[in-house]
Amino acid sequence: MSSTPIALISGAAQGIGLACAEALAADGYKVILADVKDSVMAEAERLGGAGYICDFGDADAILNLFDGIEAYHGPVAALVNNAGVAMPGDFLSYDLAAFDTVLNLNLRGVFVATQRAARTMVENQIAGAIVNMSSINAQVAIPAIPAYCASKGGVAQITKVAALALARNNIRVNAVGPGSIDTEMMAGVNANPEAMKVAMSRTPLGRPGTASEIGDVVAFLCSDKASYVTGETIFVDGGRLGLNYTM
């Protein structure tokens, strides 16, 4: 096992998760990339790390993943809970199974992974860092994504709770709340000039953010430069939360 600190990033096959892995690899972490997509293996190899197929909506799969990582690579010093899904739909007809799917991945999975990572950090006296991917929708709501909004509000509170519970062990827990970021999730907006115009009208900086801009903030929160930051959500949204626009 290497003495190089290990960072585990979920939902890391593409987009924000991959950008987080790239930023942490550049900071000297051995990166472990996990995703449900097979392409995560090639991306992990490119970054000199390791890839695992794992559904973070499945608690048993998460626990088995940590067992495997610890047995083969060593304990995780930084965890990025990025895996998530939106599943939009009309509020009045929103399917309960879809609601459960979103909550299982976006919130329950965050709790399971955070708890499991923290137990090993405490056992090994690791001054670890955990970063959860929240959203501006933890604060502002969009009616077409009720489960997503609920899950990200929950992530904000789990982040605070974990930060308070783990502070005595010198484990920091924070969150990042992206605004409109140029990823696959925003592809539909990018392809629709009118939708893009609306999105940028609520973004004071006047452009979408990039995945690497999220990755850089995550890397900062995992670094010693953020050694006195815990229980916070940093919103990387081009100024959007200063407005009241939600649609």
Order of alpha helices (4+ residues) and beta strands (2+ residues): beta-alpha-beta-alpha-beta-alpha-beta-alpha-alpha-beta-alpha-beta-alpha-alpha-alpha-beta
